[in-house]
Amino acid sequence: MTHAARVSHGLATALATTALMATAACSGASEASVVAAPTPTPSPLTEAQAETALIGASDLGSPWEQTDEDAAHDGLLEGEAEGSEDCQKFLDRLEDGDLLGEETSTDASRVFYDNANESYLDYKVAAYENAADVQKEMDWLKKLPQTCDQFTAKVGPDDTDATVQVIEFALPDAGDDHIGLHTTLTTKVEGVDATLTLDSAAVLMGPNGITFTNGGLQGAERNATEQAAKLGSQRLQQVMEGKTPAETPGEQD
């Protein structure tokens, strides 16, 4: 090879190497500059959105119907837990329906009745004022199967002795952050042995949540509990995404 050819070949090699290095540098800079967009923070529901996110009796199926009546068994939840502030707080919240607390900016609710099983399902959708505070309330609920797995209380207008048990149960197809609690309260009603059985659920999506309690003195229908959690979570997610879920015809305002 001549001297000129060697110089030409060396120059071409050097230029090619420089080009490759420049391309790699640009590629690296480009990849480094691509940053995943942050996930938007969910907004609190408006009053109209909370109403839209409510399930209807048709979601639960027959024989469930919407009712304006309070649950007939609420009086059994009026009482004093013995020796535990957490268990007292839980009893109070079972009675008033505010499982995740009362600090809401807006909320909407419906009560449903199953006349075949004499059960009530008290359902609520709410936007909470402080997302961090309501997350603490959810974490507190998740500890109840350990802190209040079994306790005694004085309940009802006659301060009747009662034994209360709380266990966790799975809620398939609910929102990402949720808890299901199965509670039995064994006592006497007018001198006759009775057991109040309740399924309670809480689902949290950012500052918005679903809470409900289902059951009565004849038991709690788990299928209705799972349907309420599943379909309610879907409706809330759709509303939060700005979509309009299917109407629930025939519901009372």
Solvent accessible surface area in square Angstrom, and as a share of the most:
residue,aa,sasa,rsa
1,M,157,0.70
2,T,94,0.55
3,H,129,0.58
4,A,74,0.58
5,A,42,0.33
6,R,130,0.47
7,V,85,0.49
8,S,69,0.44
9,H,118,0.53
10,G,39,0.37
11,L,108,0.54
12,A,59,0.46
13,T,72,0.42
14,A,55,0.42
15,L,112,0.56
16,A,55,0.42
17,T,67,0.39
18,T,84,0.49
19,A,57,0.45
20,L,129,0.64
21,M,132,0.59
22,A,53,0.41
23,T,88,0.51
24,A,64,0.50
25,A,68,0.52
26,C,90,0.54
27,S,52,0.33
28,G,37,0.35
29,A,64,0.50
30,S,62,0.40
31,E,125,0.56
32,A,81,0.63
33,S,84,0.54
34,V,115,0.66
35,V,123,0.70
36,A,92,0.71
37,A,91,0.70
38,P,122,0.77
39,T,124,0.72
40,P,113,0.71
41,T,119,0.69
42,P,56,0.35
43,S,82,0.53
44,P,75,0.47
45,L,9,0.04
46,T,77,0.45
47,E,119,0.54
48,A,73,0.57
49,Q,60,0.27
50,A,0,0.00
51,E,86,0.39
52,T,55,0.32
53,A,0,0.00
54,L,2,0.01
55,I,0,0.00
56,G,0,0.00
57,A,15,0.12
58,S,73,0.47
59,D,29,0.15
60,L,15,0.07
61,G,30,0.29
62,S,110,0.71
63,P,50,0.31
64,W,12,0.04
65,E,110,0.49
66,Q,29,0.13
67,T,24,0.14
68,D,127,0.66
69,E,110,0.49
70,D,115,0.60
71,A,15,0.12
72,A,89,0.69
73,H,18,0.08
74,D,40,0.21
75,G,31,0.30
76,L,25,0.13
77,L,3,0.02
78,E,91,0.41
79,G,21,0.20
80,E,123,0.55
81,A,15,0.12
82,E,88,0.39
83,G,90,0.86
84,S,35,0.22
85,E,156,0.70
86,D,53,0.27
87,C,1,0.01
88,Q,46,0.20
89,K,68,0.29
90,F,0,0.00
91,L,0,0.00
92,D,61,0.32
93,R,34,0.12
94,L,7,0.03
95,E,58,0.26
96,D,76,0.39
97,G,18,0.17
98,D,20,0.11
99,L,3,0.02
100,L,3,0.02
101,G,6,0.05
102,E,119,0.53
103,E,116,0.52
104,T,26,0.15
105,S,72,0.47
106,T,23,0.13
107,D,65,0.34
108,A,5,0.04
109,S,67,0.44
110,R,34,0.13
111,V,26,0.15
112,F,0,0.00
113,Y,63,0.24
114,D,3,0.02
115,N,90,0.46
116,A,83,0.65
117,N,39,0.20
118,E,99,0.44
119,S,0,0.00
120,Y,20,0.07
121,L,0,0.00
122,D,57,0.30
123,Y,0,0.00
124,K,29,0.12
125,V,0,0.00
126,A,1,0.01
127,A,0,0.00
128,Y,9,0.03
129,E,110,0.49
130,N,71,0.36
131,A,51,0.39
132,A,65,0.50
133,D,74,0.38
134,V,4,0.02
135,Q,68,0.30
136,K,137,0.58
137,E,39,0.17
138,M,0,0.00
139,D,60,0.31
140,W,34,0.12
141,L,1,0.01
142,K,74,0.31
143,K,121,0.51
144,L,0,0.00
145,P,17,0.11
146,Q,131,0.58
147,T,74,0.43
148,C,1,0.01
149,D,75,0.39
150,Q,107,0.47
151,F,16,0.07
152,T,66,0.38
153,A,2,0.01
154,K,76,0.32
155,V,0,0.00
156,G,12,0.12
157,P,135,0.85
158,D,119,0.61
159,D,90,0.47
160,T,39,0.23
161,D,93,0.48
162,A,5,0.04
163,T,50,0.29
164,V,0,0.00
165,Q,86,0.38
166,V,0,0.00
167,I,100,0.51
168,E,98,0.44
169,F,20,0.08
170,A,84,0.65
171,L,6,0.03
172,P,71,0.44
173,D,97,0.50
174,A,20,0.15
175,G,8,0.08
176,D,151,0.78
177,D,31,0.16
178,H,57,0.26
179,I,6,0.03
180,G,1,0.01
181,L,3,0.01
182,H,38,0.17
183,T,3,0.02
184,T,30,0.18
185,L,3,0.01
186,T,67,0.39
187,T,8,0.04
188,K,101,0.43
189,V,52,0.30
190,E,172,0.77
191,G,60,0.58
192,V,103,0.59
193,D,104,0.54
194,A,19,0.15
195,T,54,0.31
196,L,1,0.00
197,T,20,0.11
198,L,2,0.01
199,D,0,0.00
200,S,1,0.01
201,A,1,0.01
202,A,0,0.00
203,V,0,0.00
204,L,9,0.05
205,M,25,0.11
206,G,36,0.35
207,P,11,0.07
208,N,0,0.00
209,G,0,0.00
210,I,0,0.00
211,T,2,0.01
212,F,4,0.02
213,T,16,0.09
214,N,0,0.00
215,G,0,0.00
216,G,0,0.00
217,L,76,0.38
218,Q,113,0.50
219,G,17,0.17
220,A,25,0.19
221,E,66,0.30
222,R,86,0.31
223,N,90,0.46
224,A,1,0.00
225,T,0,0.00
226,E,56,0.25
227,Q,56,0.25
228,A,0,0.00
229,A,0,0.00
230,K,70,0.30
231,L,41,0.20
232,G,0,0.00
233,S,5,0.04
234,Q,85,0.38
235,R,25,0.09
236,L,0,0.00
237,Q,74,0.33
238,Q,69,0.31
239,V,6,0.03
240,M,48,0.21
241,E,92,0.41
242,G,67,0.64
243,K,120,0.51
244,T,120,0.70
245,P,8,0.05
246,A,83,0.64
247,E,150,0.67
248,T,21,0.12
249,P,100,0.63
250,G,83,0.80
251,E,32,0.14
252,Q,81,0.36
253,D,188,0.97
